[in-house]
Amino acid sequence: MNRLNAPLSVALFLALSSSVVFAQTPQARGAAEAPAGPRRAADAQTQSLIDRAQHLFEMGETAFRANDLDRARRSFDDAIDAILVSNVDIRKNEPLQAYYRELIEKVHHHQMAAQDVEAQGFSEQAYVPAESELATLTDTDLASLGDGQPSALDGDYDFNFTVDSPVFQFISYFTAGRGRGTMESGLRRSGRYRKMAEKIFKEEGVPTDLIWLAQVESVWKPAALSHAAAKGIWQFIPSTGRRFGLDQDHWVDERSDPEMSTRAAARYLKFLHNYFGGDWLLAMAAYNSGEGNVSKAIARSGYADFWEIHRAGFLPTETRNYVPAILAVIIVANNQKRYNFQIVPEHELKYDLAQVTTQTELDVVAELCSTSPDVIRDLNPHLRRDMTPPGAHYVKVPNGKRKDFETAWASLSPSERLGRTVSPVDGDLASDDSNGSRPRSVHSGFGGGNSMVAYTTKSGDTLSSVASRYGVSTTELARVNKLSSTSDLKAGQELRIPAKPALDRYVDKPVRKSSYRAKTVKPKAKSAKASKAKPKQAPKKSKKRH
């Protein structure tokens, strides 16, 4: 997920711990070493999990002491992910839950300490709690909404699905209950991203009605951050985000990029759809709790059918609620007038992609585009430091502003692009010289896929001036190059400077076919009048899989 000297994946865990959200797992996250107070003895499986998480955490501490903050962040994230992606329900496991809480405290302590590192400030775009009361709703809560058996379900949909009483209860929740305000907010905010999401889902071969999964995940908020470090519109946890091509480092967290994360979400859903033999309801359940948990529920019940494992109680509460809630949102979104919603959607976010070759502050981008910094931040929620990464990168600017921005940007010195008024030093990064001052990419010796740029010094360069030019600290630059922070530089000396990895996106993953075959309703032959599916009432019994 994040980087340590940005908010680590858990940087906001404590502040947001009261918020519950649907993400790609029902479990919470891990913790760091045995707490001081008495604790019930852990069983062998739990202790093995704690030991692995502890080992990863200690690796992070070692990296932190060496001032390798990026490696520390990755190790801390991996420690948390070790518990997050396990099949142990932390809420029902007292030793693991106690361990988790202490781990969060310890990582939070390191995150706070990192603020004192020279020039490594934690200034970052604000994240907001991911709204979700649904994860805590019980069957009793839902029953209080009534039996919710409407006479008919109107609307045409682009995938086949069956419904049961929880769907009708959630329709009541979103239309006449506490969830109506959330539904209104989502219908309004979805206007920003709906066309983009529908286009991407269509390109990836995923039903466009499933874009409403974003309503349940985050209410369409790119800045949404859950207690479990799931982030963005689609609430990717760090490991799943990386698995589907979303970069996360000190400068950038692409889980918050609406377009990139939407592409990743579509590919993840398609992977899950194939994994579960073409069943979208099981795919949605697995998006929330993981393939392993849903596969185990199927094995325990003997049914490859969501409503059967739902009734059998083999899924966590939030997953049991998650799929009916999504289906309810899809039905309401397709029948807004019937449910008395008269929402005017927000305007679609339109932008141009501009290229910059040196690090640039978003405030400078806003000034060059004659707009407010908030507009630029809104277009670039994936930029965690209110600036682009060192080296070449893209930045989103208001629609129609690209040429004017790039012309004005080219007239600025590297220091001015960072909002500084000092004179640039020789060999600035905007130059296109071939005398060695132009940076080139090199591979870093660090783990985690980091990259570097190589820079050949010129007369007059100092560690401080080069560090300032690239937006890194003098301490970090000296450490990477095994120098003292007071070392003098000689002309022609090559320095290695941390930079963002190259952008490679969305490598398709091989699909693992599930041996389970879901009970599906065959789509009707398309006609000129109707080419979409109608929801059907789920049967109370289905044939057991042999």
Secondary structure by P-SEA (a helix, b strand, c coil): ccccccccccccccccccbbbbcccccccccccccccccccccaaaaaaaaaaaaaaaaaaaaaaacaaaaaaaaaaaaaaaaaaccccccccaaaaaaaaaaaaaaaaaaaaaccccccccccccccccccccccccaaaaaaacccccccccccccccccccaaaaaaaaaaccccaaaaaaaaaaaccccaaaaaaaaaaacccccccccccccccccccccccccccccccccaaaaaaacccccccccccccaaaaaaaaaaaaaaaaaaacccaaaaaaaaaccaaaaaaaaaaaccccaaaaaaaccccccccaaaaaaaaaaaaaaccccccccccccccbbbbbbbbcccccaaaaaaaacccaaaaaaacccccccccccccccccccccaaaaaaaaaaaccccccccccccccccccccccccccbbbbbbbccccbbbbbbbbbcccccaaaaaaaacccaaaaaaaacccccccccccbbbbbbbbcccccccccbbbbbcccccccccccccccccbbbbbcccccccccc
